[in-house]
Amino acid sequence: MKLSSTLRNYLIACSLLVPCAFAANGESIPLWPNGAPGSEAMASKKETLIAPSKQGDSFKVASIHNPSLMVYLPSKEKATGAAMIIAPGGGHRFLSIDTEGTNVAEFLNSIGIAAFVLKYRLARESESTYKIAEHPFADAQRAIRLVRSHAADFNVNGNKIGVMGFSAGGEIAVLASTRFDAGKPDASDPIEKFSSRPDYQILIYPGIRAETVVVVKDTPPTFLLCADNDRGPSTAIPALYLELKKAGVPAELHIYNSGGHGFGYRPGVTGKFIHTTWTLRLQDWMIDVGMSKPN
């Protein structure tokens, strides 16, 4: 099977994790250069890329024990200063790395937004010892701190860093947007001194139960989107929207009539408009909240 250019870059990046200052589009930077806390026993295991078994499926990444960010930066002429950390879904068993990751990153670059695809640890993979509210949550927090600490290197505004999650990645994004801190002033690691609060969050068919989400007053502005025939998210996100409203958090909600679960972003696909048009709703919102520029 012929690989897309982004996935070819991924394969190269898997064999080489580079320092932040030298990261180019498609390359990966480790969240913890000396290894992720809690993954010491698994650090020698290599990530795996699984090709689609049938047309329409996603490329999948599994066996993630050294969590990292794949970097995608827009041209300086287009850059708005906003940044997005993208958490793909996959039921915490794998990551749908293209349809919910690199494809989205390239779209965001096209509207001037820096994008960072988060390869987080998988809590439901076979024989995994990770816990969702501990290890992948820590990965998301670390990713936000890392991008904020290197804002100048990435040509982004440290006050315009958002998190975006699909399906299981939406669960991680919600944790990051409700359980943040202002930084740890006494930390020996300089990255840990930066705030882990995202400045906005985007939830695409998130794998959440609204009753388990504790919305706080500083929860960032939120964009929510799913399909009506995706039973879990189409029930959860209207309830979450109302909780956000009660807390005074600005929010925007979109529910398409059809599309099911896991549609992701699939440029060039015909027949199912949701695959390619939901990003237009997102772009409008990004302009409205000052994270993108009008066409």
C-alpha positions as CSV (number, residue, x, y, z in Angstrom):
1,M,0.0,0.0,0.0
2,K,1.3,3.4,-0.9
3,L,1.9,5.7,2.0
4,S,0.9,9.3,2.2
5,S,3.7,11.8,2.6
6,T,2.7,12.4,6.2
7,L,2.9,8.7,7.1
8,R,6.2,8.4,5.3
9,N,7.4,11.2,7.6
10,Y,6.0,9.3,10.5
11,L,8.0,6.2,9.7
12,I,11.1,8.3,9.5
13,A,10.2,10.1,12.8
14,C,9.7,6.8,14.6
15,S,13.4,6.1,14.3
16,L,14.5,9.5,15.3
17,L,13.2,11.7,18.1
18,V,14.7,15.2,17.8
19,P,15.1,18.2,20.1
20,C,12.4,20.8,20.0
21,A,14.5,23.5,18.3
22,F,15.3,21.2,15.4
23,A,11.9,19.6,14.8
24,A,10.5,19.9,11.2
25,N,7.0,19.1,10.0
26,G,6.2,15.4,10.6
27,E,9.0,14.8,13.0
28,S,8.5,13.8,16.6
29,I,9.7,15.4,19.8
30,P,9.6,13.5,23.0
31,L,7.6,14.8,25.9
32,W,10.2,13.6,28.3
33,P,13.7,13.3,26.7
34,N,14.8,10.9,29.4
35,G,11.7,8.8,29.3
36,A,8.2,9.1,30.6
37,P,7.5,8.7,34.3
38,G,5.7,5.3,34.7
39,S,7.1,3.8,31.5
40,E,10.6,2.9,32.6
41,A,10.0,-0.8,32.2
42,M,8.6,-0.4,28.7
43,A,11.0,2.2,27.3
44,S,12.8,-0.2,25.0
45,K,9.6,-1.2,23.2
46,K,9.1,0.3,19.7
47,E,6.0,2.0,18.4
48,T,4.2,0.2,15.7
49,L,2.4,1.5,12.6
50,I,-0.5,-0.7,11.4
51,A,-1.6,-0.2,7.8
52,P,-5.4,-0.2,7.0
53,S,-6.9,-3.7,6.5
54,K,-9.5,-2.3,4.1
55,Q,-10.3,0.8,2.2
56,G,-11.5,3.6,4.4
57,D,-9.8,2.5,7.5
58,S,-7.1,4.6,9.2
59,F,-3.5,4.0,9.8
60,K,-3.0,3.0,13.4
61,V,-0.2,3.6,15.9
62,A,0.2,1.3,18.9
63,S,2.8,0.4,21.6
64,I,3.4,3.9,22.7
65,H,5.7,4.1,25.7
66,N,7.8,7.2,24.9
67,P,4.9,9.7,24.3
68,S,5.7,12.5,21.9
69,L,4.4,15.2,19.6
70,M,4.5,15.2,15.8
71,V,5.1,18.8,14.8
72,Y,3.3,20.6,12.0
73,L,4.0,24.3,11.6
74,P,2.3,26.7,9.1
75,S,4.3,29.1,7.0
76,K,5.3,32.3,8.8
77,E,3.2,34.2,6.3
78,K,0.0,32.3,7.4
79,A,0.8,31.8,11.1
80,T,-1.9,33.3,13.4
81,G,0.1,32.5,16.6
82,A,-2.5,29.8,17.6
83,A,-1.5,26.3,18.4
84,M,-3.4,23.0,18.7
85,I,-2.5,19.8,20.4
86,I,-4.4,17.0,18.7
87,A,-5.2,13.7,20.6
88,P,-6.4,11.1,18.1
89,G,-8.9,8.4,19.1
90,G,-8.8,4.6,19.1
91,G,-10.5,3.4,22.2
92,H,-7.2,3.7,24.2
93,R,-6.0,0.7,22.2
94,F,-4.4,2.5,19.3
95,L,-4.3,5.9,17.7
96,S,-6.0,6.7,14.3
97,I,-3.0,8.6,13.3
98,D,-4.0,10.0,9.9
99,T,-7.8,10.6,9.9
100,E,-7.7,12.0,13.5
101,G,-4.2,13.3,13.5
102,T,-1.9,14.2,10.6
103,N,-4.8,15.0,8.2
104,V,-6.2,17.4,10.8
105,A,-2.8,18.9,11.4
106,E,-2.3,19.7,7.7
107,F,-5.8,21.3,7.6
108,L,-5.0,23.5,10.6
109,N,-1.7,24.5,9.0
110,S,-3.7,25.7,6.0
111,I,-5.5,28.2,8.1
112,G,-2.4,29.3,9.9
113,I,-2.6,27.2,13.1
114,A,0.4,25.3,14.4
115,A,-0.5,21.7,15.1
116,F,1.0,19.0,17.4
117,V,-0.3,15.4,17.1
118,L,0.0,13.8,20.5
119,K,1.1,10.2,20.6
120,Y,-0.1,9.4,24.1
121,R,0.2,6.1,26.1
122,L,-2.6,3.6,25.6
123,A,-4.5,2.4,28.7
124,R,-6.6,-0.3,27.1
125,E,-4.0,-1.9,24.9
126,S,-3.4,-5.6,25.5
127,E,-1.3,-6.0,28.7
128,S,-1.2,-2.3,29.3
129,T,-0.6,-1.1,32.9
130,Y,-1.4,2.5,32.2
131,K,-4.4,4.3,33.7
132,I,-6.4,6.9,31.6
133,A,-6.6,9.5,34.4
134,E,-2.9,9.1,35.2
135,H,-0.6,8.3,32.2
136,P,-2.3,9.7,29.0
137,F,-3.6,12.6,31.1
138,A,0.0,13.3,32.2
139,D,1.0,13.1,28.5
140,A,-1.6,15.8,27.6
141,Q,-0.6,18.1,30.4
142,R,3.1,17.7,29.5
143,A,2.3,18.4,25.9
144,I,0.6,21.7,26.8
145,R,3.5,22.7,29.0
146,L,6.1,21.8,26.4
147,V,4.5,23.8,23.6
148,R,4.0,26.8,25.9
149,S,7.6,26.6,27.1
150,H,8.8,26.6,23.5
151,A,6.3,29.1,22.2
152,A,9.0,31.3,20.6
153,D,10.7,28.3,18.9
154,F,7.3,27.3,17.4
155,N,6.3,30.9,16.5
156,V,3.2,30.6,18.6
157,N,1.5,32.7,21.3
158,G,1.7,31.0,24.7
159,N,-1.8,32.3,25.4
160,K,-3.3,30.6,22.4
161,I,-2.6,26.9,22.9
162,G,-5.6,24.6,22.6
163,V,-6.3,20.9,22.9
164,M,-8.4,18.9,20.5
165,G,-9.6,15.3,21.0
166,F,-11.4,12.7,18.9
167,S,-13.3,9.8,20.6
168,A,-10.9,8.4,23.3
169,G,-8.7,11.5,22.7
170,G,-11.7,13.6,23.6
171,E,-11.6,12.0,27.1
172,I,-8.0,13.1,27.4
173,A,-8.8,16.6,26.2
174,V,-11.6,16.9,28.7
175,L,-9.3,15.8,31.5
176,A,-6.7,18.4,30.4
177,S,-9.4,21.1,30.3
178,T,-10.8,20.5,33.7
179,R,-7.8,19.3,35.9
180,F,-5.1,21.8,35.0
181,D,-2.7,23.8,37.2
182,A,-0.8,27.0,36.9
183,G,2.6,25.4,36.9
184,K,5.0,24.1,39.5
185,P,7.3,27.0,40.5
186,D,9.7,24.7,42.5
187,A,10.0,22.0,39.8
188,S,13.6,21.1,38.8
189,D,12.3,20.5,35.3
190,P,11.8,24.0,33.7
191,I,9.0,22.7,31.5
192,E,6.9,21.8,34.6
193,K,7.0,25.4,35.7
194,F,4.6,26.3,32.9
195,S,0.8,26.2,33.1
196,S,-1.0,23.1,31.9
197,R,-4.3,24.9,31.2
198,P,-5.3,24.9,27.5
199,D,-6.7,28.2,26.2
200,Y,-9.5,26.4,24.3
201,Q,-10.7,22.9,23.7
202,I,-12.3,21.1,20.8
203,L,-14.2,17.8,21.3
204,I,-15.1,15.7,18.2
205,Y,-17.4,12.8,19.1
206,P,-15.6,12.5,22.5
207,G,-15.7,9.3,24.4
208,I,-17.1,10.7,27.6
209,R,-20.0,10.5,30.0
210,A,-21.1,14.0,30.8
211,E,-22.0,13.2,34.4
212,T,-18.3,12.3,35.1
213,V,-17.0,15.7,33.8
214,V,-16.6,18.3,36.5
215,V,-16.7,21.7,34.7
216,V,-14.8,24.4,36.5
217,K,-15.2,28.2,36.0
218,D,-11.8,28.4,34.2
219,T,-12.6,25.5,31.8
220,P,-11.6,27.0,28.4
221,P,-14.0,28.0,25.6
222,T,-15.3,24.8,24.0
223,F,-16.3,23.5,20.5
224,L,-18.3,20.3,20.4
225,L,-19.3,18.3,17.4
226,C,-20.6,14.8,16.5
227,A,-23.3,13.0,14.5
228,D,-26.8,12.2,15.8
229,N,-26.4,8.5,14.9
230,D,-23.4,8.3,17.2
231,R,-25.4,7.4,20.3
232,G,-22.9,8.0,23.1
233,P,-21.4,11.3,22.0
234,S,-24.8,12.7,20.7
235,T,-26.1,12.2,24.3
236,A,-23.0,13.3,26.1
237,I,-22.1,16.5,24.4
238,P,-25.5,18.3,24.7
239,A,-25.4,17.6,28.4
240,L,-21.9,18.8,28.7
241,Y,-22.9,22.0,26.7
242,L,-25.5,22.8,29.3
243,E,-23.0,22.3,32.1
244,L,-20.6,24.6,30.4
245,K,-23.4,27.2,30.0
246,K,-24.1,26.9,33.8
247,A,-20.5,27.6,34.5
248,G,-20.4,30.6,32.2
249,V,-17.9,28.9,29.8
250,P,-18.4,30.0,26.1
251,A,-19.4,27.0,24.0
252,E,-20.6,26.1,20.6
253,L,-22.4,22.8,19.7
254,H,-22.9,21.0,16.4
255,I,-24.7,17.8,15.8
256,Y,-24.9,16.5,12.2
257,N,-27.8,14.3,11.2
258,S,-25.6,11.4,10.2
259,G,-22.0,10.4,10.1
260,G,-21.6,7.8,12.8
261,H,-18.5,7.5,14.9
262,G,-14.9,7.9,13.8
263,F,-15.4,9.9,10.6
264,G,-12.3,12.0,11.3
265,Y,-11.1,14.3,8.5
266,R,-10.8,12.7,5.1
267,P,-10.0,15.3,2.5
268,G,-11.0,14.2,-1.0
269,V,-13.6,11.6,0.1
270,T,-16.9,11.9,-1.7
271,G,-20.4,10.8,-0.8
272,K,-20.3,11.7,2.9
273,F,-20.0,15.4,3.3
274,I,-19.3,15.3,7.1
275,H,-15.9,13.8,6.3
276,T,-14.7,17.1,4.8
277,T,-17.1,19.9,5.8
278,W,-17.1,19.8,9.6
279,T,-13.8,21.6,9.6
280,L,-15.6,24.6,8.1
281,R,-17.7,24.9,11.2
282,L,-14.5,24.6,13.2
283,Q,-12.8,27.3,11.2
284,D,-15.7,29.7,11.7
285,W,-15.4,29.1,15.5
286,M,-11.7,29.6,15.5
287,I,-12.1,32.9,13.8
288,D,-14.9,33.9,16.3
289,V,-12.7,33.2,19.3
290,G,-9.7,34.9,17.8
291,M,-7.6,31.9,17.1
292,S,-7.7,32.2,13.3
293,K,-8.1,34.9,10.7
294,P,-11.0,35.6,8.3
295,N,-10.5,34.5,4.7
